[in-house]
Amino acid sequence: MRREDPPLSASSLSLFSPSKVMLPNTGKLAGCTVFITGASRGIGKAIALKAAKDGANIVIAAKTTHPHPRLSGTIYTAAEEVEAAGGKALPCVVDVRDEQQINNAVEKAVEKFGGIDVLVNNASAISLTNTLETPTKRVDLMMNVNTRGTYLTSKACIPYLKKSKIAHILNLSPPLNLNPLWFKQHCAYTIAKYGMSMCVLGMAEEFKGEIAVNALWPKTAIHTAAMDMLGGSGIESQCRKVDIIADAAYSIFKRPKTFTGNFVIDENILKEEGVENFDLYAVKPGHPLIPDFFLDEQPDTITKKMESRGPPPELREEKSQPPPKPRSGAVEETFRIVKDSLSDNMVKATQAIYQFELSGEDGGTWFLDLKSQGGNVGYGEPSDRADVVMSMSTEDFVKMFSGKLKPTMAFMSGKLKIKGNMALAIKLEKLMSQMNAKL
């Protein structure tokens, strides 16, 4: 919002309704300038388009200037969509690892629009790998994009935000949940993502009364092009649309500056706004959704995890897994059914070899070959090197293939350890859903 604009009236704060689309240039963000990192696609672009419907000025701060072979959208195509939605756009080439590019974009925004009213720190890097399997280059990328990039972009925008009547910083980052299971499988990513959340904690207190600083995190997985790359075809049915994040972000922007230091979950704040039917946000209404990371939504899982730290050290040799209950022949029977379910189409769509290291009765090393013609399963190591190695108990393995335990939750809770290609590991979840009926 330009500095000469009059204060917003209380009535303007009541115009928001997540279930209705506002007329252009009449909403709370009309004339405001919203600076969004990573806004060329996905969640960042969705927030940009939501604000554009109010007639906001959108600074699209992202790296992509040319179409990516697998990810659609550039800063220029996003700018066209913003203009078409009723906003004004300023596309800026910004790699948030480069402080000079951040500062240049902020200067251009102030020169063109007169100031900055809202900052959305959305740019992020992810690698769901454990400590020994995360290269230093990947650690640096996550730390520099997530934590350092958020800190530097905030620092550059704060002098102008302090002059705004709106003055919001919103980081797309999770609540600071110190349950060890969220660190165990992907320590570097968690540290980098929590760095964004710690910026919320510190800056909310530092700039209290001047700038509202909050975090927003989804309750479930959100369908984006990046999610398609990770999960493969079909993963979208277990996700919600980016619209839920855009609506939740807008709901935060309409709050006063006193609403600060909060770690907001999208579904919770929209319930406060009166939203009841969340199937509207589902890609496939009625289909089970993947819960997002960092949220303790499975009490039984958390309880079992905490109990696993109780036994004497000698009982921890099996990677923190309690001895499984005997299931004589269950694994062999599961693989027999899996083999009967294989098809050339399934092999063609997957193109991966999975190795399973199972502890407990009927355990040992097993494989699922979805590269060879017709596919194959068996006991022992595969003839070719496995793309993915999964370690878990036989009991959890059977539950996973029969649909009683989601692979995502097994991984997040520490019941499932994964080495190798994470994208192919996620693909296996879709394959299991096709087999559940037979198992």
C-alpha positions as CSV (number, residue, x, y, z in Angstrom):
1,M,0.0,0.0,0.0
2,R,1.4,3.4,-0.9
3,R,2.2,5.6,2.1
4,E,-0.4,8.2,1.2
5,D,-3.3,5.7,1.2
6,P,-5.8,6.2,4.1
7,P,-6.1,3.6,6.8
8,L,-8.3,0.6,6.0
9,S,-11.7,0.8,7.6
10,A,-13.0,-1.9,9.9
11,S,-15.6,-2.9,7.3
12,S,-12.9,-3.8,4.8
13,L,-11.8,-6.5,7.2
14,S,-15.1,-8.3,7.0
15,L,-15.0,-8.8,3.2
16,F,-13.0,-12.0,3.4
17,S,-14.8,-15.3,2.7
18,P,-12.8,-18.4,1.7
19,S,-15.8,-19.8,-0.1
20,K,-16.4,-16.7,-2.3
21,V,-14.3,-14.9,-4.9
22,M,-14.0,-11.2,-4.3
23,L,-14.5,-8.6,-7.0
24,P,-11.2,-7.2,-8.2
25,N,-9.8,-4.1,-6.5
26,T,-12.3,-4.1,-3.6
27,G,-10.6,-6.4,-1.0
28,K,-8.3,-5.8,1.9
29,L,-5.1,-6.0,-0.3
30,A,-6.2,-3.5,-3.0
31,G,-3.2,-1.3,-3.6
32,C,-0.9,-3.2,-1.3
33,T,2.4,-4.5,-2.4
34,V,3.1,-8.2,-1.7
35,F,6.6,-9.5,-2.1
36,I,6.6,-13.3,-2.6
37,T,9.7,-15.5,-3.0
38,G,9.3,-18.7,-5.1
39,A,6.2,-17.2,-6.7
40,S,6.6,-18.6,-10.3
41,R,4.6,-21.7,-9.5
42,G,2.9,-23.8,-6.8
43,I,2.0,-22.3,-3.4
44,G,3.8,-19.0,-4.0
45,K,1.9,-18.4,-7.2
46,A,-1.4,-19.4,-5.6
47,I,-0.9,-16.8,-2.9
48,A,0.0,-14.2,-5.5
49,L,-3.2,-14.9,-7.5
50,K,-5.4,-14.7,-4.4
51,A,-4.0,-11.3,-3.5
52,A,-4.2,-10.2,-7.2
53,K,-7.9,-10.6,-7.1
54,D,-8.0,-7.8,-4.6
55,G,-6.0,-5.6,-6.9
56,A,-2.7,-6.0,-5.1
57,N,0.8,-5.3,-6.5
58,I,2.7,-8.6,-6.6
59,V,6.5,-8.8,-6.7
60,I,7.3,-12.3,-8.1
61,A,10.7,-13.0,-6.7
62,A,11.9,-16.3,-8.2
63,K,14.7,-17.9,-10.2
64,T,12.9,-19.4,-13.2
65,T,13.1,-17.3,-16.3
66,H,12.9,-20.1,-18.9
67,P,10.5,-23.1,-18.8
68,H,11.7,-26.1,-16.8
69,P,11.4,-29.4,-18.7
70,R,9.3,-30.9,-15.8
71,L,8.1,-27.8,-13.9
72,S,5.8,-25.4,-15.6
73,G,5.8,-21.7,-15.1
74,T,8.3,-18.8,-15.1
75,I,8.3,-15.4,-13.4
76,Y,7.0,-14.0,-16.6
77,T,4.1,-16.4,-17.0
78,A,3.2,-15.9,-13.4
79,A,3.2,-12.1,-14.0
80,E,0.8,-12.6,-16.8
81,E,-1.6,-14.6,-14.6
82,V,-1.4,-11.9,-11.9
83,E,-2.3,-9.2,-14.3
84,A,-5.2,-11.3,-15.7
85,A,-6.5,-11.8,-12.1
86,G,-6.7,-8.0,-11.5
87,G,-3.3,-7.2,-9.9
88,K,-0.1,-5.5,-11.0
89,A,3.0,-7.6,-11.4
90,L,6.7,-7.0,-11.1
91,P,8.7,-10.1,-12.1
92,C,12.2,-10.1,-10.5
93,V,15.0,-12.7,-11.0
94,V,15.8,-13.6,-7.4
95,D,17.9,-16.5,-6.1
96,V,17.4,-16.0,-2.3
97,R,21.0,-17.3,-1.8
98,D,22.2,-14.1,-3.4
99,E,21.8,-11.1,-1.1
100,Q,22.4,-8.6,-3.9
101,Q,19.6,-10.0,-6.0
102,I,17.3,-9.8,-3.0
103,N,18.2,-6.2,-2.4
104,N,17.9,-5.3,-6.1
105,A,14.4,-6.7,-6.2
106,V,13.3,-4.9,-3.0
107,E,14.6,-1.6,-4.5
108,K,12.7,-2.2,-7.7
109,A,9.5,-3.0,-5.8
110,V,9.8,0.2,-3.7
111,E,10.6,2.3,-6.8
112,K,7.6,0.9,-8.8
113,F,5.0,0.5,-6.1
114,G,6.1,2.9,-3.3
115,G,6.8,0.4,-0.6
116,I,6.2,-3.1,0.7
117,D,3.3,-4.2,2.8
118,V,3.5,-8.0,2.9
119,L,6.4,-10.4,2.6
120,V,5.8,-14.1,2.0
121,N,8.9,-16.3,2.5
122,N,7.9,-19.3,0.4
123,A,11.1,-20.3,-1.4
124,S,12.4,-23.6,0.0
125,A,14.7,-26.6,-0.8
126,I,14.1,-30.1,0.4
127,S,16.1,-33.4,0.6
128,L,14.5,-36.2,2.7
129,T,17.8,-37.9,3.3
130,N,19.5,-39.0,6.5
131,T,22.8,-37.5,7.8
132,L,25.2,-39.9,6.1
133,E,23.4,-39.7,2.8
134,T,23.0,-36.0,2.5
135,P,25.9,-34.4,0.5
136,T,27.4,-31.2,1.9
137,K,26.3,-29.4,-1.2
138,R,22.7,-30.4,-0.5
139,V,23.0,-29.3,3.2
140,D,24.3,-25.9,2.1
141,L,21.5,-25.5,-0.4
142,M,18.8,-26.2,2.2
143,M,20.4,-24.0,4.8
144,N,21.0,-21.1,2.4
145,V,17.6,-21.2,0.7
146,N,15.4,-22.0,3.7
147,T,17.0,-20.3,6.7
148,R,19.5,-17.8,5.3
149,G,17.3,-16.8,2.4
150,T,14.3,-16.2,4.7
151,Y,16.4,-14.2,7.1
152,L,18.0,-12.0,4.4
153,T,14.8,-11.3,2.5
154,S,13.1,-10.4,5.8
155,K,16.0,-8.1,6.7
156,A,15.8,-6.3,3.3
157,C,12.0,-5.8,3.5
158,I,11.7,-4.8,7.2
159,P,12.6,-1.1,6.8
160,Y,9.7,-0.7,4.4
161,L,7.3,-3.0,6.2
162,K,7.7,-0.9,9.3
163,K,6.2,2.0,7.4
164,S,3.1,0.0,6.3
165,K,-0.3,0.0,7.9
166,I,-0.6,-3.8,7.0
167,A,3.0,-5.0,7.7
168,H,3.0,-8.8,7.6
169,I,5.7,-11.3,7.2
170,L,4.5,-14.9,6.5
171,N,6.9,-17.8,6.4
172,L,5.8,-21.1,4.9
173,S,7.3,-23.2,7.7
174,P,6.2,-25.6,10.4
175,P,5.5,-25.4,14.1
176,L,8.7,-26.0,16.2
177,N,7.9,-29.6,17.1
178,L,10.9,-31.1,19.0
179,N,9.7,-34.7,18.8
180,P,12.8,-36.6,17.8
181,L,11.0,-38.5,15.0
182,W,10.9,-35.4,12.9
183,F,14.8,-35.1,13.0
184,K,15.7,-38.8,12.8
185,Q,15.1,-39.4,9.1
186,H,16.0,-36.0,7.6
187,C,18.0,-34.0,10.1
188,A,19.4,-31.4,7.7
189,Y,16.0,-30.6,6.2
190,T,14.4,-30.3,9.6
191,I,17.1,-27.9,10.8
192,A,16.8,-25.8,7.7
193,K,13.1,-25.6,7.8
194,Y,13.0,-24.9,11.5
195,G,15.4,-22.1,10.9
196,M,12.5,-20.4,9.0
197,S,10.3,-21.0,12.0
198,M,12.9,-19.6,14.4
199,C,12.9,-16.4,12.3
200,V,9.2,-16.2,13.2
201,L,9.8,-16.7,16.8
202,G,12.6,-14.1,17.0
203,M,11.3,-11.4,14.6
204,A,7.7,-11.5,16.0
205,E,9.1,-10.5,19.4
206,E,11.7,-8.1,17.9
207,F,9.2,-6.1,15.8
208,K,6.1,-6.5,18.0
209,G,3.6,-3.7,17.4
210,E,5.3,-2.8,14.1
211,I,5.2,-5.9,12.0
212,A,3.1,-9.1,12.3
213,V,5.3,-12.2,11.8
214,N,3.7,-15.6,11.5
215,A,4.2,-19.1,10.0
216,L,1.8,-21.1,8.0
217,W,1.9,-24.8,7.4
218,P,-0.5,-27.3,5.7
219,K,-2.2,-30.1,7.7
220,T,-1.9,-32.3,4.6
221,A,0.3,-32.7,1.6
222,I,-0.4,-30.1,-1.1
223,H,-0.4,-30.9,-4.8
224,T,2.2,-29.1,-6.7
225,A,4.4,-29.8,-9.7
226,A,7.2,-30.6,-7.3
227,M,5.0,-33.1,-5.5
228,D,4.4,-34.8,-8.9
229,M,8.1,-35.1,-9.4
230,L,8.6,-36.7,-6.0
231,G,5.5,-38.9,-5.9
232,G,4.8,-39.7,-9.5
233,S,1.5,-40.0,-11.3
234,G,-1.4,-40.5,-8.9
235,I,0.1,-38.9,-5.9
236,E,-2.3,-35.9,-6.4
237,S,-5.3,-38.0,-5.2
238,Q,-3.8,-37.9,-1.7
239,C,-3.3,-34.1,-1.7
240,R,-5.2,-30.9,-1.3
241,K,-5.1,-28.1,-3.8
242,V,-2.8,-25.0,-3.3
243,D,-6.0,-23.0,-2.9
244,I,-6.2,-23.9,0.8
245,I,-2.8,-22.4,1.5
246,A,-3.7,-19.2,-0.5
247,D,-7.0,-18.8,1.4
248,A,-5.3,-19.4,4.8
249,A,-2.6,-16.9,4.0
250,Y,-5.2,-14.3,3.0
251,S,-6.9,-15.0,6.3
252,I,-3.7,-14.1,8.1
253,F,-3.1,-11.0,6.1
254,K,-6.5,-9.6,7.1
255,R,-5.6,-9.9,10.8
256,P,-4.2,-6.9,12.7
257,K,-0.5,-6.5,13.6
258,T,-1.3,-7.8,17.1
259,F,-1.8,-11.2,15.5
260,T,1.9,-12.2,15.6
261,G,4.2,-15.0,16.6
262,N,1.7,-17.7,15.6
263,F,2.4,-21.0,13.9
264,V,-0.8,-21.4,12.0
265,I,-2.2,-24.6,10.4
266,D,-4.2,-24.0,7.3
267,E,-7.2,-26.0,8.2
268,N,-7.4,-24.6,11.7
269,I,-7.5,-20.9,10.7
270,L,-10.0,-21.6,7.9
271,K,-12.3,-23.3,10.5
272,E,-12.1,-20.1,12.5
273,E,-13.3,-18.3,9.3
274,G,-16.3,-20.6,9.1
275,V,-15.1,-23.1,6.5
276,E,-16.7,-26.5,7.2
277,N,-16.4,-28.5,3.9
278,F,-12.8,-29.1,3.3
279,D,-13.6,-31.5,0.4
280,L,-13.7,-28.4,-1.7
281,Y,-9.9,-28.2,-1.3
282,A,-9.3,-31.9,-2.0
283,V,-7.9,-32.9,-5.4
284,K,-10.0,-36.1,-5.1
285,P,-12.8,-35.5,-2.5
286,G,-13.3,-38.4,-0.1
287,H,-9.9,-39.9,-0.8
288,P,-7.5,-40.4,2.2
289,L,-5.0,-37.6,2.5
290,I,-1.2,-37.7,3.3
291,P,-0.6,-35.9,6.6
292,D,2.2,-33.3,6.3
293,F,5.5,-33.5,8.2
294,F,6.1,-32.0,11.7
295,L,2.5,-32.5,13.0
296,D,1.8,-35.1,15.7
297,E,-1.5,-36.2,14.3
298,Q,-1.1,-39.9,15.1
299,P,-1.1,-40.2,18.9
300,D,-0.6,-44.0,18.9
301,T,2.4,-43.6,16.6
302,I,4.0,-41.0,18.9
303,T,3.3,-43.1,22.0
304,K,5.0,-46.2,20.5
305,K,7.9,-44.0,19.3
306,M,8.5,-42.6,22.8
307,E,8.2,-46.1,24.3
308,S,10.9,-47.3,22.0
309,R,13.4,-45.1,23.8
310,G,12.7,-46.9,27.1
311,P,14.3,-50.3,26.9
312,P,18.0,-50.9,27.9
313,P,20.6,-50.2,25.3
314,E,21.0,-53.9,24.3
315,L,17.4,-53.9,23.1
316,R,18.0,-50.9,20.8
317,E,20.2,-52.9,18.4
318,E,17.3,-53.5,16.0
319,K,17.2,-49.8,15.0
320,S,14.8,-48.8,17.7
321,Q,12.2,-51.3,16.6
322,P,10.4,-53.4,19.2
323,P,10.5,-57.2,18.4
324,P,7.6,-57.9,16.1
325,K,4.9,-60.4,16.9
326,P,5.4,-63.7,15.1
327,R,3.6,-63.8,11.7
328,S,4.7,-67.2,10.4
329,G,4.5,-67.2,6.6
330,A,2.8,-63.8,6.4
331,V,5.6,-62.2,4.4
332,E,5.9,-65.1,2.0
333,E,2.1,-65.0,1.4
334,T,2.2,-61.3,0.9
335,F,4.9,-61.6,-1.8
336,R,3.0,-64.4,-3.5
337,I,-0.1,-62.2,-3.8
338,V,2.1,-59.3,-5.0
339,K,3.6,-61.6,-7.7
340,D,0.1,-62.6,-8.9
341,S,-0.8,-58.9,-9.2
342,L,2.2,-57.9,-11.4
343,S,1.7,-56.8,-15.0
344,D,3.8,-55.4,-17.8
345,N,1.9,-52.1,-17.5
346,M,2.9,-51.9,-13.8
347,V,6.5,-52.6,-14.6
348,K,6.6,-50.0,-17.4
349,A,5.1,-47.4,-15.1
350,T,7.4,-48.0,-12.2
351,Q,10.8,-49.1,-13.5
352,A,12.4,-49.8,-10.2
353,I,13.9,-52.6,-8.1
354,Y,13.0,-52.6,-4.4
355,Q,14.9,-54.5,-1.7
356,F,13.3,-55.2,1.7
357,E,15.4,-55.8,4.8
358,L,12.8,-57.3,7.2
359,S,13.4,-58.0,10.9
360,G,11.6,-60.7,12.9
361,E,9.8,-63.9,12.1
362,D,9.7,-64.7,8.4
363,G,12.0,-61.8,7.8
364,G,15.4,-61.5,6.0
365,T,16.1,-60.0,2.6
366,W,13.4,-59.9,-0.1
367,F,13.0,-58.1,-3.4
368,L,10.4,-56.7,-5.8
369,D,11.7,-56.3,-9.3
370,L,9.7,-53.9,-11.3
371,K,12.2,-53.4,-14.1
372,S,12.4,-56.9,-15.7
373,Q,9.7,-57.9,-18.1
374,G,6.6,-59.0,-16.3
375,G,8.2,-58.2,-12.9
376,N,9.4,-60.6,-10.2
377,V,9.6,-61.1,-6.5
378,G,11.6,-63.4,-4.3
379,Y,13.7,-64.2,-1.2
380,G,17.3,-62.9,-1.2
381,E,19.0,-60.0,-3.0
382,P,17.9,-59.0,-6.5
383,S,20.1,-59.9,-9.5
384,D,20.6,-56.2,-10.3
385,R,21.3,-53.4,-7.8
386,A,18.3,-52.2,-5.9
387,D,17.1,-48.6,-6.6
388,V,15.5,-48.5,-3.1
389,V,16.3,-50.4,0.1
390,M,13.5,-50.4,2.7
391,S,14.1,-51.7,6.3
392,M,11.3,-52.5,8.7
393,S,9.7,-55.2,10.8
394,T,7.8,-58.1,9.1
395,E,4.6,-57.0,11.0
396,D,4.8,-53.5,9.7
397,F,5.6,-54.7,6.2
398,V,2.5,-56.8,6.0
399,K,0.4,-53.9,7.4
400,M,1.9,-51.6,4.8
401,F,1.1,-53.8,1.8
402,S,-2.4,-54.6,3.1
403,G,-3.3,-50.9,3.5
404,K,-3.3,-50.8,7.3
405,L,-0.2,-48.7,7.5
406,K,0.6,-45.9,5.1
407,P,4.2,-45.9,3.9
408,T,4.4,-42.1,4.4
409,M,3.4,-42.5,8.1
410,A,5.7,-45.5,8.5
411,F,8.6,-43.4,7.3
412,M,7.7,-40.3,9.3
413,S,7.3,-42.4,12.5
414,G,10.6,-44.2,12.1
415,K,9.1,-47.6,11.4
416,L,10.4,-47.5,7.9
417,K,13.9,-46.6,6.9
418,I,14.6,-45.8,3.3
419,K,17.9,-45.7,1.3
420,G,18.2,-44.8,-2.3
421,N,15.8,-43.0,-4.7
422,M,13.1,-41.3,-2.7
423,A,11.0,-40.5,-5.8
424,L,10.8,-44.3,-6.6
425,A,10.1,-45.0,-2.9
426,I,7.1,-42.7,-3.1
427,K,5.9,-44.4,-6.3
428,L,5.6,-47.7,-4.4
429,E,2.8,-46.2,-2.3
430,K,0.6,-45.9,-5.4
431,L,1.5,-49.5,-6.3
432,M,0.5,-50.7,-2.9
433,S,-2.9,-49.0,-3.1
434,Q,-3.6,-51.0,-6.3
435,M,-2.8,-54.2,-4.4
436,N,-4.6,-53.5,-1.2
437,A,-7.9,-55.1,-2.3
438,K,-6.2,-58.4,-3.0
439,L,-4.2,-58.3,0.3
